[in-house]
C-alpha cells in the first residue's frame, strides 16, 4: 500500500508540475507576445518618427526656400518702387525742361518776327537815305 500511496502522490504531483509548467509557458507566451507587440509598436514608432523627420526636413527646406523667395521678391518690389519714383522725377524734370525750352523758343520766335519785321523797314530807310 505504501507503493500505491507513493504512486498516487506522484500522480497527484505531476498535474501540479504540469499546471506549473503550463502557467510558466503561458507567462512566457504572454511576455513574448507583449514584447513582440512592444517591439512592433516601437518599430512603428521609429518608422513614424523617421517619416516625420524626413517630412520636417523636406518641409523645412521648402519653407526656407519660400521665405528666401519672399525676401527676394520684396527686395525686387522695393527696387522697382524706387526706380518708378526715379523715372517719375526724371519725367517731371524733362517736362519742366521741355516747357522752358518751348517758352524760350516762343520768345526767340517773337523776337525774330520783330527783328524781321523791323529789318525791311530799316533796310528801305537806309536805301532811301543813300539814294
Secondary structure, DSSP 8 states (H G I E B T S, - for coil): -HHHHHHHHHHHHHHHHHHHHHHHHHHHHHHHHHHHHHHHHHHHHHHHHHHHHHHHHHHHHHHHHHHHHHHHHHHHHHHHHHHHHHHHHHHHHHHHHHHHHHHHHHHHHHHHHHHHHHHHHHHHHHHHHH-
